[in-house]
C-alpha cells in the first residue's frame, strides 16, 4: 500500500506557481501539476480551484472523473450539490453559507486566509455514496485582480470508521487543519451523533430535559447524559453556546 502524503506542500507549491496568473492556462504536463497529481492519486483525492468572487471554477484535477464521474473540465457547483446525499444537503447548504461569510470577510480585509472543513457523503461513479472530507483553503489575492480564491481538496475517508458516528466541522485560521486527514484531525470540530444533534434541535425548539425524554421515549437520565456528552465534545459551558456555534 502506498504511503500517504500527510502535508500539502505540493498544493501550496501549485498555488504559488499559478495564483499570479489567476490559475489560467495551466499546462497538464507542467512539473508542478504532475507533482500534485501524484499526491492526489496516492491519497485518493482530487481538488478544485475557484474564484469565489466571480463564483467560477478555474481548475479541477483529473481524479474528479474517478471519484465523482465528472470530467475536470465539466465540474461545477451544481455537480457537487447534486452528488450530495439527501440527508447531508441541509448541512452542505449551511457550510456554503459559512464559506461565503468567510469569503466576504477576507475580501473586505484585503488580506488573510481561512480554513473550513467538513465531511459529506458524495455519490461516486458506481452510484454508491462515499464519505468525503471537503477541506477549503481560502486566501485573498490582489493579482491578477482582487479576489478570494478557494482551493478545495476532496478526500475519500470511508476507511475512517469513526466518522460514521457523527461529523467533523472546523472553521478558522489554523493551517494545521489543511493536511491529509488522520483520526486526530477528524475528531476535532464537532463529532456529534445523530441522537445528540436531535437533542440539540429539541433544546433549540424550547423543550426541557423531561419533555425531550418523553418525546424520544427515553429516560431523563439518558437525556442528561447526552447533554453532558455534547458539552464535553464541544468544550462549551452550555447548550445555548453550542446552538449558537452550530448556527
Backbone as JSON, one array per atom type, in Angstrom:
{
  "sequence": "XXXXXXXXXXXXXXXXXXXXXXXXXXXXXXXXXXXXXXXXXXXXXXXXXXXXXXXXXXXXXXXXXXXXXXXXXXXXXXXXXXXXXXXXXXXXXXXXXXXXXXXXXXXXXXXXXXXXXXXXXXXXXXXXXXXXXXXXXXXXXXXXXXXXXXXXXXXXXXXXXXXXXXXXXXXXXXXXXXXXXXXXXXXXXXXXXXXXXXXXXXXXXXXXXXXXXXXXXXXXXXXXXXXXXXXXXXXXXXXXXXXXXXX",
  "N": [[0.84, -1.19, 0.0], [0.5, 2.25, -0.81], [2.34, 4.89, 0.75], [0.82, 7.49, 2.52], [0.76, 10.98, 1.7], [1.17, 13.27, 4.05], [1.38, 16.06, 4.42], [0.51, 19.09, 2.67], [2.34, 20.29, 0.94], [2.93, 20.24, -1.79], [0.58, 21.17, -2.88], [0.53, 23.8, -1.94], [2.79, 24.67, -3.31], [1.82, 24.5, -5.89], [-0.17, 26.47, -5.77], [1.43, 28.76, -5.33], [2.79, 28.8, -7.72], [0.83, 29.13, -9.75], [-1.13, 30.99, -8.96], [-0.45, 33.79, -9.4], [-1.09, 34.16, -12.1], [-3.76, 33.9, -12.07], [-4.62, 31.29, -12.13], [-4.96, 30.46, -14.75], [-4.82, 28.87, -17.98], [-3.36, 26.46, -17.42], [-0.87, 24.15, -17.86], [-1.28, 20.75, -18.31], [0.9, 19.06, -18.28], [2.81, 20.31, -16.87], [5.51, 20.34, -14.53], [4.77, 20.96, -11.86], [2.08, 20.43, -11.83], [2.08, 17.71, -12.38], [3.32, 16.81, -10.09], [1.46, 17.43, -8.05], [-0.67, 15.92, -8.93], [0.3, 13.37, -8.49], [0.27, 13.33, -5.72], [-2.52, 13.46, -5.32], [-3.39, 11.04, -6.46], [-2.11, 9.11, -4.86], [-3.26, 9.67, -2.37], [-5.96, 9.26, -2.74], [-7.63, 11.43, -3.7], [-9.04, 14.5, -5.03], [-8.81, 17.87, -6.31], [-10.12, 21.23, -6.44], [-9.96, 24.53, -7.86], [-11.25, 27.7, -7.29], [-12.53, 30.91, -8.21], [-13.87, 32.85, -5.88], [-15.22, 35.25, -5.81], [-16.1, 35.77, -8.37], [-17.37, 33.4, -8.52], [-16.57, 31.05, -9.93], [-15.32, 28.08, -11.31], [-11.95, 27.4, -11.75], [-9.98, 25.51, -12.08], [-9.7, 21.98, -12.07], [-8.52, 19.0, -10.74], [-7.49, 15.92, -12.34], [-8.56, 13.57, -11.17], [-11.21, 13.83, -10.52], [-12.86, 12.52, -12.22], [-12.61, 9.76, -11.62], [-13.54, 9.78, -8.99], [-15.98, 11.16, -8.8], [-17.16, 10.83, -11.21], [-17.27, 12.87, -13.01], [-15.96, 14.82, -15.59], [-12.95, 16.77, -15.38], [-13.05, 19.28, -16.75], [-15.73, 19.72, -16.87], [-16.83, 19.89, -14.35], [-18.79, 21.6, -11.94], [-20.37, 23.81, -9.47], [-23.02, 22.83, -9.29], [-22.84, 20.05, -9.81], [-21.54, 19.1, -7.52], [-23.39, 19.65, -5.5], [-25.58, 18.17, -6.43], [-24.58, 15.61, -6.22], [-24.48, 15.18, -3.54], [-25.45, 13.4, -0.63], [-28.92, 13.02, 0.14], [-29.59, 13.32, 2.9], [-27.56, 14.92, 3.77], [-27.73, 17.33, 2.56], [-28.83, 19.66, 3.75], [-26.89, 20.33, 5.66], [-24.76, 20.7, 3.96], [-25.63, 22.98, 2.59], [-25.63, 24.84, 4.7], [-22.92, 24.91, 5.31], [-21.96, 26.11, 3.02], [-23.05, 28.66, 3.27], [-21.61, 29.58, 5.49], [-19.09, 29.45, 4.35], [-19.19, 31.45, 2.35], [-19.53, 33.64, 3.98], [-17.01, 33.71, 5.18], [-15.49, 34.25, 2.9], [-16.42, 36.83, 2.28], [-15.47, 38.26, 4.5], [-12.67, 38.0, 4.2], [-12.32, 39.28, 1.75], [-13.18, 41.88, 2.33], [-11.27, 42.6, 4.21], [-9.03, 42.55, 2.66], [-6.87, 40.88, 2.77], [-5.26, 37.91, 4.11], [-6.12, 34.49, 5.15], [-8.13, 31.49, 5.37], [-9.57, 28.53, 6.83], [-11.93, 26.03, 6.15], [-13.51, 23.09, 6.93], [-15.3, 20.04, 6.44], [-17.18, 16.96, 6.58], [-18.92, 15.14, 4.08], [-21.34, 13.02, 2.47], [-20.83, 11.87, -0.72], [-21.89, 10.96, -3.99], [-20.43, 8.34, -5.82], [-18.97, 7.27, -9.04], [-20.13, 4.73, -9.32], [-22.58, 4.97, -8.23], [-22.77, 4.7, -5.55], [-22.68, 6.05, -2.26], [-19.96, 7.75, -0.92], [-17.98, 8.58, 1.92], [-16.73, 11.75, 2.22], [-14.12, 14.05, 2.89], [-14.19, 17.46, 2.82], [-11.99, 19.92, 2.36], [-11.47, 23.25, 2.63], [-9.42, 25.78, 1.56], [-9.08, 29.09, 1.83], [-8.01, 32.13, 0.41], [-7.0, 35.53, 0.18], [-6.24, 37.44, -2.73], [-4.49, 39.83, -4.63], [-3.76, 39.72, -7.21], [-4.25, 38.32, -10.43], [-6.28, 40.16, -10.15], [-8.37, 41.7, -7.65], [-9.51, 39.35, -5.44], [-10.95, 36.42, -3.84], [-9.6, 33.32, -3.57], [-10.47, 29.87, -3.65], [-9.21, 26.81, -2.67], [-10.19, 23.62, -2.83], [-10.02, 20.56, -1.37], [-10.88, 17.25, -1.93], [-11.27, 14.34, -0.14], [-11.39, 10.85, 0.04], [-12.74, 9.27, 2.77], [-13.7, 6.88, 3.66], [-12.47, 4.79, 4.98], [-12.05, 5.66, 7.52], [-13.6, 4.73, 10.17], [-14.67, 5.96, 12.4], [-15.79, 8.36, 11.64], [-18.33, 7.82, 10.83], [-19.94, 8.05, 13.01], [-20.69, 10.59, 13.46], [-20.07, 14.03, 12.64], [-17.39, 15.91, 11.21], [-16.32, 19.22, 11.72], [-14.82, 22.25, 11.01], [-13.84, 25.63, 11.26], [-11.7, 28.3, 10.75], [-8.41, 29.71, 11.34], [-6.29, 28.02, 11.56], [-3.75, 26.51, 10.04], [-2.92, 23.92, 10.31], [-5.01, 22.26, 10.0], [-5.24, 21.92, 7.34], [-4.29, 19.47, 5.81], [-3.44, 16.07, 4.93], [-6.04, 14.06, 6.13], [-6.2, 12.65, 9.44], [-7.04, 10.46, 12.19], [-6.96, 12.03, 14.48], [-7.3, 14.66, 13.48], [-9.87, 14.44, 12.35], [-11.37, 14.02, 14.6], [-11.43, 16.44, 15.74], [-13.25, 19.53, 15.96], [-16.77, 19.22, 15.64], [-17.81, 16.26, 16.54], [-20.53, 14.9, 16.54], [-23.2, 12.71, 17.39], [-26.11, 11.4, 15.64], [-28.25, 11.23, 17.42], [-27.43, 13.05, 19.4], [-27.42, 15.42, 17.91], [-30.14, 15.54, 17.38], [-31.17, 15.97, 19.93], [-30.06, 18.48, 20.47], [-31.45, 20.04, 18.6], [-34.04, 19.83, 19.64], [-33.73, 21.05, 22.11], [-33.17, 23.59, 21.16], [-35.65, 24.2, 20.15], [-37.01, 24.78, 22.4], [-37.66, 22.87, 24.33], [-37.53, 21.12, 27.49], [-35.44, 18.91, 29.51], [-37.07, 16.78, 30.56], [-39.26, 16.9, 28.86], [-38.07, 16.36, 26.4], [-37.19, 13.76, 26.87], [-39.63, 12.43, 27.08], [-40.62, 12.8, 24.5], [-38.77, 11.41, 22.94], [-38.95, 8.89, 23.95], [-37.21, 8.09, 25.97], [-35.29, 7.92, 29.03], [-35.15, 10.61, 31.47], [-32.63, 10.64, 32.65], [-30.99, 9.5, 30.68], [-31.18, 11.45, 28.68], [-29.99, 13.59, 30.02], [-27.41, 12.59, 30.24], [-26.66, 12.51, 27.54], [-26.7, 15.29, 27.03], [-24.63, 16.14, 28.67], [-22.48, 14.82, 27.44], [-22.45, 16.14, 24.99], [-21.58, 18.7, 25.72], [-19.02, 18.07, 26.64], [-17.79, 17.16, 24.28], [-17.85, 19.43, 22.66], [-16.66, 21.36, 24.16], [-17.98, 23.45, 25.33], [-19.77, 25.57, 27.7], [-22.48, 25.54, 27.98], [-25.59, 24.45, 26.47], [-26.93, 26.45, 24.9], [-24.68, 27.88, 23.98], [-23.52, 25.99, 22.3], [-25.53, 25.71, 20.39], [-25.53, 28.28, 19.31], [-22.97, 28.34, 18.13], [-23.18, 26.24, 16.24], [-25.11, 27.29, 14.57]],
  "CA": [[0.0, 0.0, 0.0], [1.29, 3.47, -0.9], [2.39, 5.75, 1.92], [0.1, 8.73, 2.3], [1.48, 12.23, 1.86], [0.39, 13.93, 5.09], [1.32, 17.51, 4.28], [0.05, 19.56, 1.36], [3.35, 21.21, 0.42], [2.84, 20.32, -3.25], [-0.58, 22.02, -3.19], [0.96, 25.18, -1.75], [3.69, 24.98, -4.42], [0.92, 24.7, -7.03], [-0.78, 27.78, -5.58], [2.46, 29.77, -5.53], [3.17, 28.81, -9.13], [-0.23, 29.52, -10.7], [-2.0, 32.07, -8.48], [-0.19, 35.09, -10.03], [-1.76, 34.23, -13.4], [-5.18, 33.64, -11.88], [-4.86, 29.86, -12.41], [-5.39, 30.34, -16.15], [-3.96, 28.22, -18.97], [-2.44, 25.56, -16.72], [-0.41, 23.04, -18.7], [-1.39, 19.5, -17.55], [2.19, 18.4, -18.21], [3.74, 21.11, -16.07], [6.03, 19.55, -13.41], [4.02, 21.23, -10.64], [0.81, 19.72, -11.98], [2.38, 16.28, -12.25], [3.64, 16.56, -8.68], [0.24, 17.44, -7.24], [-1.46, 14.77, -9.39], [0.84, 12.21, -7.79], [-0.29, 13.42, -4.37], [-3.94, 13.14, -5.38], [-3.55, 9.61, -6.74], [-1.69, 8.35, -3.68], [-4.14, 9.93, -1.23], [-7.36, 9.09, -3.13], [-8.16, 12.77, -3.6], [-8.94, 15.44, -6.14], [-9.02, 19.21, -5.79], [-10.59, 22.26, -7.36], [-9.62, 25.92, -7.56], [-12.34, 28.56, -7.73], [-12.57, 32.33, -7.89], [-15.1, 32.9, -5.11], [-15.92, 36.49, -6.07], [-16.8, 35.52, -9.63], [-18.01, 32.09, -8.34], [-16.22, 30.33, -11.16], [-14.27, 27.07, -11.18], [-10.83, 27.71, -12.62], [-9.17, 24.32, -12.32], [-10.06, 20.75, -11.36], [-7.55, 17.94, -11.03], [-8.07, 14.9, -13.21], [-9.19, 12.44, -10.5], [-12.65, 14.03, -10.33], [-13.53, 11.51, -13.05], [-12.65, 8.51, -10.88], [-14.19, 9.9, -7.69], [-17.36, 11.63, -8.94], [-17.7, 10.51, -12.54], [-17.39, 14.12, -13.76], [-14.69, 15.25, -16.18], [-12.46, 18.01, -14.76], [-13.49, 20.48, -17.46], [-17.18, 19.86, -16.76], [-17.26, 20.01, -12.96], [-19.23, 22.9, -11.47], [-21.04, 23.68, -8.16], [-24.22, 22.01, -9.39], [-22.49, 18.64, -9.72], [-21.22, 18.76, -6.13], [-24.64, 19.64, -4.73], [-26.41, 17.08, -6.91], [-23.99, 14.34, -5.8], [-24.53, 15.1, -2.08], [-26.51, 12.54, -0.06], [-30.08, 13.84, 0.55], [-29.56, 13.62, 4.33], [-26.47, 15.86, 4.04], [-27.95, 18.55, 1.77], [-29.03, 20.82, 4.63], [-25.6, 20.67, 6.23], [-23.97, 21.23, 2.85], [-26.08, 24.35, 2.37], [-25.17, 25.69, 5.81], [-21.47, 25.1, 5.2], [-21.75, 27.08, 1.95], [-23.34, 29.98, 3.83], [-20.44, 29.95, 6.3], [-17.98, 29.64, 3.42], [-19.3, 32.77, 1.72], [-19.26, 34.63, 5.03], [-15.55, 33.8, 5.28], [-15.03, 34.92, 1.68], [-16.71, 38.25, 2.44], [-14.57, 38.84, 5.5], [-11.34, 38.1, 3.62], [-12.32, 40.29, 0.68], [-13.28, 43.19, 2.98], [-9.99, 42.88, 4.87], [-8.0, 42.69, 1.63], [-5.71, 40.07, 3.14], [-5.53, 36.78, 5.0], [-6.56, 33.18, 4.68], [-9.05, 30.82, 6.29], [-9.81, 27.12, 6.57], [-13.22, 25.47, 6.52], [-13.56, 21.69, 6.51], [-16.36, 19.2, 6.98], [-17.35, 15.74, 5.8], [-20.23, 14.92, 3.45], [-21.42, 11.83, 1.63], [-21.0, 12.21, -2.13], [-22.11, 9.78, -4.83], [-19.31, 8.03, -6.71], [-19.44, 6.85, -10.36], [-20.91, 3.5, -9.23], [-23.87, 5.28, -7.62], [-22.66, 4.47, -4.1], [-22.24, 7.25, -1.54], [-18.71, 7.64, -0.18], [-17.74, 9.66, 2.86], [-15.66, 12.63, 1.71], [-13.75, 15.23, 3.64], [-14.0, 18.63, 1.96], [-11.14, 20.9, 3.03], [-11.43, 24.51, 1.88], [-8.39, 26.77, 1.9], [-9.45, 30.36, 1.23], [-6.99, 33.16, 0.58], [-7.16, 36.75, -0.61], [-5.18, 37.72, -3.7], [-4.66, 41.06, -5.4], [-3.2, 39.51, -8.55], [-4.22, 39.47, -11.34], [-7.3, 41.11, -9.74], [-8.74, 41.49, -6.25], [-10.49, 38.28, -5.29], [-10.64, 35.38, -2.86], [-9.55, 32.01, -4.19], [-10.7, 28.68, -2.82], [-8.68, 25.5, -3.05], [-10.99, 22.64, -2.1], [-9.49, 19.19, -1.52], [-11.83, 16.19, -1.62], [-10.56, 13.13, 0.26], [-12.21, 9.71, 0.42], [-12.42, 8.88, 4.14], [-14.5, 5.7, 4.01], [-11.71, 3.88, 5.85], [-12.1, 6.16, 8.89], [-14.88, 4.27, 10.67], [-15.19, 6.84, 13.44], [-16.53, 9.47, 11.07], [-19.72, 7.41, 10.66], [-20.68, 8.31, 14.23], [-21.02, 12.0, 13.57], [-19.45, 14.77, 11.55], [-16.29, 16.82, 11.51], [-16.55, 20.57, 11.23], [-13.86, 23.23, 11.51], [-13.65, 26.88, 10.54], [-10.73, 29.1, 11.49], [-7.17, 30.09, 10.65], [-5.23, 27.07, 11.89], [-3.37, 25.81, 8.81], [-2.66, 22.5, 10.59], [-6.18, 21.52, 9.55], [-5.14, 21.71, 5.9], [-3.33, 18.39, 5.58], [-4.15, 14.79, 4.76], [-6.71, 13.8, 7.41], [-5.96, 11.49, 10.28], [-8.09, 10.32, 13.2], [-6.9, 13.18, 15.37], [-7.91, 15.8, 12.81], [-11.3, 14.21, 12.17], [-12.01, 14.09, 15.9], [-11.56, 17.83, 16.12], [-14.51, 20.04, 15.48], [-17.93, 18.66, 16.32], [-18.14, 14.88, 16.2], [-21.78, 14.68, 17.26], [-24.02, 11.64, 16.85], [-27.44, 11.82, 15.19], [-29.07, 11.43, 18.61], [-27.02, 14.3, 20.03], [-27.93, 16.51, 17.09], [-31.59, 15.56, 17.58], [-31.42, 16.6, 21.23], [-29.74, 19.89, 20.32], [-32.56, 20.67, 17.88], [-35.18, 19.89, 20.54], [-33.42, 22.11, 23.08], [-33.31, 24.84, 20.43], [-37.08, 24.47, 19.98], [-37.57, 25.22, 23.68], [-38.04, 21.76, 25.2], [-36.68, 20.8, 28.63], [-34.97, 17.52, 29.55], [-38.18, 15.85, 30.76], [-40.08, 16.91, 27.64], [-37.3, 15.66, 25.36], [-37.22, 12.34, 27.22], [-40.96, 11.91, 26.73], [-40.76, 12.82, 23.04], [-37.88, 10.4, 22.34], [-39.18, 7.62, 24.65], [-36.01, 7.79, 26.73], [-35.37, 8.41, 30.41], [-34.49, 11.91, 31.69], [-31.22, 10.4, 32.94], [-30.31, 9.3, 29.39], [-31.1, 12.75, 28.02], [-28.98, 14.36, 30.75], [-26.11, 12.04, 29.87], [-26.38, 13.02, 26.19], [-26.41, 16.71, 27.13], [-23.3, 16.25, 29.25], [-21.52, 14.41, 26.41], [-22.38, 17.21, 23.98], [-20.73, 19.76, 26.25], [-17.64, 17.57, 26.68], [-17.26, 17.09, 22.91], [-17.73, 20.75, 22.06], [-15.9, 22.25, 25.03], [-18.81, 24.6, 25.69], [-20.29, 25.55, 29.06], [-23.93, 25.39, 27.95], [-26.13, 24.1, 25.15], [-27.12, 27.65, 24.07], [-23.41, 28.2, 23.3], [-23.37, 25.02, 21.21], [-26.52, 26.06, 19.36], [-25.06, 29.49, 18.63], [-21.82, 27.99, 17.3], [-23.64, 25.45, 15.11], [-25.78, 28.19, 13.65]],
  "C": [[0.88, 1.25, 0.0], [1.24, 4.24, 0.41], [1.7, 7.06, 1.61], [1.03, 9.93, 2.48], [0.67, 13.09, 2.83], [0.31, 15.44, 4.91], [0.98, 17.88, 2.83], [1.05, 20.54, 0.75], [3.25, 21.34, -1.1], [1.64, 21.16, -3.69], [-0.2, 23.49, -3.03], [1.95, 25.6, -2.84], [2.88, 25.27, -5.69], [0.31, 26.09, -6.96], [0.22, 28.89, -5.88], [2.82, 29.91, -7.01], [2.1, 29.45, -10.01], [-1.16, 30.63, -10.23], [-1.72, 33.41, -9.16], [-0.87, 35.26, -11.39], [-3.25, 33.98, -13.29], [-5.58, 32.21, -12.2], [-5.4, 29.64, -13.82], [-4.34, 29.61, -16.98], [-2.91, 27.33, -18.31], [-2.14, 24.36, -17.61], [-0.48, 21.74, -17.88], [-0.08, 18.73, -17.43], [3.24, 19.21, -17.45], [4.22, 20.29, -14.88], [5.26, 19.75, -12.1], [2.68, 20.51, -10.65], [1.02, 18.22, -11.79], [2.67, 15.91, -10.79], [2.37, 16.48, -7.83], [-0.7, 16.31, -7.67], [-1.0, 13.48, -8.71], [0.3, 12.16, -6.36], [-1.75, 12.97, -4.35], [-4.18, 11.64, -5.6], [-3.21, 8.78, -5.52], [-2.69, 8.47, -2.54], [-5.62, 9.73, -1.53], [-8.1, 10.41, -2.97], [-8.31, 13.41, -4.98], [-9.17, 16.83, -5.56], [-9.49, 20.15, -6.88], [-10.05, 23.61, -6.9], [-10.73, 26.78, -8.12], [-12.08, 30.01, -7.35], [-13.91, 32.56, -7.19], [-15.86, 34.22, -5.28], [-16.71, 36.37, -7.38], [-17.59, 34.22, -9.58], [-17.84, 31.26, -9.61], [-15.12, 29.32, -10.87], [-13.19, 27.35, -12.22], [-10.01, 26.48, -12.99], [-9.7, 23.17, -11.48], [-9.05, 19.68, -11.73], [-8.26, 16.74, -11.65], [-8.82, 13.78, -12.48], [-10.66, 12.67, -10.14], [-13.44, 12.99, -11.12], [-13.68, 10.2, -12.29], [-13.51, 8.61, -9.62], [-15.65, 10.35, -7.78], [-18.0, 11.25, -10.27], [-17.91, 11.75, -13.38], [-16.02, 14.52, -14.3], [-14.26, 16.57, -15.57], [-12.97, 19.28, -15.43], [-14.98, 20.73, -17.32], [-17.65, 20.17, -15.35], [-17.64, 21.44, -12.61], [-19.99, 22.72, -10.16], [-22.3, 22.82, -8.18], [-23.9, 20.54, -9.18], [-22.22, 18.23, -8.27], [-22.47, 18.72, -5.27], [-25.51, 18.45, -5.13], [-25.91, 15.72, -6.44], [-24.07, 14.15, -4.28], [-25.71, 14.23, -1.63], [-27.67, 13.42, 0.42], [-30.06, 14.22, 2.03], [-28.48, 14.64, 4.7], [-26.67, 17.2, 3.34], [-28.05, 19.78, 2.67], [-27.69, 21.28, 5.22], [-24.65, 21.24, 5.17], [-24.34, 22.69, 2.59], [-25.55, 25.3, 3.45], [-23.66, 25.93, 5.74], [-21.14, 26.09, 4.09], [-22.02, 28.51, 2.43], [-22.14, 30.47, 4.64], [-19.23, 30.24, 5.41], [-18.01, 31.03, 2.81], [-19.15, 33.89, 2.74], [-17.76, 34.83, 5.19], [-14.96, 34.53, 4.08], [-15.23, 36.42, 1.81], [-15.78, 38.94, 3.41], [-13.15, 39.01, 4.94], [-11.27, 39.2, 2.56], [-12.38, 41.69, 1.27], [-11.96, 43.59, 3.62], [-8.88, 43.12, 3.85], [-6.73, 41.93, 1.95], [-6.19, 38.85, 3.91], [-5.95, 35.5, 4.32], [-7.44, 32.54, 5.75], [-9.21, 29.37, 5.85], [-11.24, 26.78, 6.98], [-13.26, 24.04, 6.02], [-14.72, 20.97, 7.18], [-16.44, 17.95, 6.11], [-18.78, 15.63, 5.3], [-20.18, 13.6, 2.7], [-21.73, 12.25, 0.2], [-21.09, 10.92, -2.95], [-20.93, 9.59, -5.77], [-19.84, 7.53, -8.06], [-20.27, 5.57, -10.35], [-22.29, 3.72, -8.62], [-23.91, 5.05, -6.13], [-22.14, 5.74, -3.43], [-20.99, 6.94, -0.73], [-18.6, 8.82, 0.78], [-16.53, 10.45, 2.39], [-15.39, 13.74, 2.71], [-13.5, 16.34, 2.65], [-13.25, 19.69, 2.75], [-11.0, 22.12, 2.14], [-10.33, 25.42, 2.42], [-8.72, 28.03, 1.12], [-8.32, 31.36, 1.43], [-7.26, 34.34, -0.35], [-5.98, 36.93, -1.54], [-5.51, 39.01, -4.44], [-4.16, 40.94, -6.82], [-3.82, 38.26, -9.17], [-5.34, 40.48, -11.08], [-7.67, 40.79, -8.29], [-9.83, 40.42, -6.14], [-10.11, 37.39, -4.1], [-10.7, 34.05, -3.59], [-9.87, 30.92, -3.17], [-10.04, 27.48, -3.44], [-9.42, 24.48, -2.19], [-10.48, 21.23, -2.41], [-10.55, 18.2, -1.05], [-11.06, 14.91, -1.32], [-11.55, 12.03, 0.62], [-11.79, 9.25, 1.82], [-13.29, 7.71, 4.6], [-13.8, 4.81, 5.03], [-11.63, 4.4, 7.29], [-13.47, 5.84, 9.47], [-15.51, 5.25, 11.64], [-16.05, 7.97, 12.88], [-18.0, 9.12, 10.87], [-20.57, 7.71, 11.88], [-21.08, 9.77, 14.37], [-20.45, 12.76, 12.41], [-18.36, 15.68, 12.08], [-16.64, 18.19, 10.95], [-15.5, 21.48, 11.84], [-13.88, 24.46, 10.63], [-12.72, 27.74, 11.38], [-9.49, 29.35, 10.66], [-6.02, 29.14, 10.91], [-4.9, 26.22, 10.66], [-3.05, 24.34, 9.04], [-3.85, 21.64, 10.19], [-6.14, 21.24, 8.06], [-4.01, 20.75, 5.61], [-4.13, 17.12, 5.33], [-4.75, 14.39, 6.11], [-6.21, 12.55, 8.12], [-7.05, 11.47, 11.35], [-8.12, 11.52, 14.13], [-7.57, 14.39, 14.76], [-9.43, 15.63, 12.72], [-12.06, 14.26, 13.49], [-12.12, 15.52, 16.41], [-12.81, 18.41, 15.45], [-15.62, 19.34, 16.24], [-18.25, 17.26, 15.79], [-19.38, 14.5, 17.02], [-22.58, 13.57, 16.58], [-25.37, 12.19, 16.4], [-28.36, 12.07, 16.38], [-28.73, 12.74, 19.31], [-27.5, 15.5, 19.24], [-29.44, 16.66, 17.25], [-31.93, 16.28, 18.88], [-31.13, 18.09, 21.17], [-30.89, 20.63, 19.64], [-33.78, 20.82, 18.78], [-34.97, 20.94, 21.63], [-33.62, 23.48, 22.42], [-34.78, 25.22, 20.26], [-37.76, 24.86, 21.29], [-37.96, 24.13, 24.65], [-37.02, 21.56, 26.32], [-36.34, 19.31, 28.62], [-36.12, 16.53, 29.65], [-39.06, 15.76, 29.51], [-39.38, 16.18, 26.5], [-37.34, 14.15, 25.6], [-38.55, 11.72, 26.82], [-41.12, 11.81, 25.22], [-39.96, 11.71, 22.38], [-38.02, 9.03, 22.98], [-37.9, 7.13, 25.34], [-36.18, 8.32, 28.14], [-34.71, 9.78, 30.51], [-33.0, 11.74, 31.99], [-30.42, 10.24, 31.64], [-30.14, 10.62, 28.66], [-30.03, 13.62, 28.69], [-27.58, 13.9, 30.4], [-25.7, 12.53, 28.47], [-25.99, 14.5, 26.23], [-25.0, 16.94, 27.68], [-22.23, 15.89, 28.23], [-21.35, 15.46, 25.34], [-21.45, 18.32, 24.45], [-19.27, 19.34, 26.31], [-17.03, 17.6, 25.28], [-16.98, 18.48, 22.33], [-16.9, 21.72, 22.89], [-16.66, 23.49, 25.44], [-19.37, 24.44, 27.11], [-21.79, 25.31, 29.1], [-24.39, 25.04, 26.55], [-26.45, 25.34, 24.31], [-25.85, 28.08, 23.34], [-23.19, 27.27, 22.11], [-24.29, 25.38, 20.06], [-26.06, 27.28, 18.58], [-23.91, 29.17, 17.67], [-22.24, 27.19, 16.08], [-24.39, 26.29, 14.09], [-24.76, 28.91, 12.77]]
}
